[in-house]
Amino acid sequence: MNIKRAKEEIKDTIEAYLLKDEEGEYVIPSIRQRPVLLLGAPGIGKTQIMEQIARECGIGLVAYTITHHTRQSAIGLPFISRKDFGGKEYAVTEYTMSEIVASIYEKMEQTGLSEGILFLDEINCVSETLAPAMLQFLQCKTFGNHAIPQGWIIVAAGNPPEYNKSVREFDVVTMDRVKKIEVEPDFAVWKEYARKEHMHPAVVSYLTARNGYFYKMETTVDGRKFATPRGWEDLSRLLEVYEKLGKKVDREVAVQYIQHEKIAKDFANYLELFEKYQMDYQLEAVLAGKIDDMLLKKASHASFDERLSVVSLLMSRCSQAFSEVSCGEKEMELLFEQLKLLKEGMLGIYIQSPQEYAGEIAGAFAQEYERRKKAELLSREEARIYRSVLRKLEEQAFRLQKAGDTDGAAAFEKIRDWFDKEQDLLEERREEAGAMLEHAFDFMEAAFGTGQELVIFITELNADYHSIRFLQEYECERYYRYNKSLLFEENSRAIEARLREL
């Protein structure tokens, strides 16, 4: 299965394992909660989805790469204790608490989360001395004498033998005690994720045209040559930062991430052309409604790769605008919740001054942000939204402090006026994003008519997380018209082609 389906399977498993009956007991007892064993090629996102799952389920995550551990750090150190058996005293070997088990308890204390995931990567590559302890762990959920706390679910990951010489085969007894999920690379799923995470448009459009290079693993006389999703994502992040710094990513840089010389060279050549298209087509002006006739002529006579790059650039910029609107909406939702608290305090019976009360609300929000941050329950985007809301709350508290108002109703009215202005600014951003989309359609129609490029653009809109959210609220007549007619025609042609093959 692909990584998206694997993520859903693990989330479903966690929901089932954490379900309690009316007496507060887990419906599936711990002994019957099979550890999940996630097997798949390196670099396809096994570790990354665990972070996403923990955030989305609101539970803790403790992650270890088990190959970094010795037998002693995994199961604990031995010590001698004295115990009475049948009236006689004996020396008994016991073990200190495993570093891994101790980390779970520390996470529970730090975050207040009593349930979570213990994720152990490279589980099938442990050393010979640690292997028996790992088998005991998978079968009995214990390290040495210490069991994993109730409510903590074990997920282990490993690579198939063809990717790692250190892999150990688990016996049937062990495999019959785990829930095995095998994962395969899937470009369509990764592309959906890439759009949501705003990966560099050059990487997305390159792999759209050459998706055979998305995941490549070759064994040659010179060793392994490979390109992985992890490599593409890390290269994408570097590209973004290098652009801000005015630095260039060439073949020598690309091959540091895409360790397949042919693919790295091909991407570096494509990137040069992509950057040229970005300058030549002046797409910021196009999305502002300024479309030059010479530009249209150039686009209509361009090669397919060039046209695909232009579509990708348009799509990426529109998606970014839609994302900004989405983030603004989430900010307003959080601010509205704080506004309700301010209203209750400032218009009700309170002891503090309005300034002190506004400061307390900002302080409480800051504590909530820190709690979520420490518990790793916020994505990068969510953390940015929380910081923005906190900054605005603190600014309003300072503004009230500076004004020195003592009347709660008057103070709240000022805050409400400010909130209304924030809503107006969000509405302006929404209108600007809608205008961008309309101008993108203007350009596509004028340059390509209703050709394949428009079909690709509509398909990209339908697959993009931020676009889908935006189009649920924004009425774009051409999007709905082309979505219905062009995609129907495209599907019809595909069906006819398959029928001719029969």
PyMOL commands that set and color helices and strands:
alter all, ss='L'
color gray80, all
select helices_A, chain A and resi 3-17+30-32+46-57+66-68+71-75+99-111+123-125+131-140+161-163+172-175+187-196+201-209+211-213+229-245+251-257+261-280+283-287+293-300+304-346+354-374+380-403+408-448+452-463+465-471+477-501
alter helices_A, ss='H'
color red, helices_A
select strands_A, chain A and resi 36-40+60-65+78-85+88-95+116-121+142-143+146-147+152-158+179-183+216-220+223-227
alter strands_A, ss='S'
color yellow, strands_A
deselect
rebuild
show_as cartoon
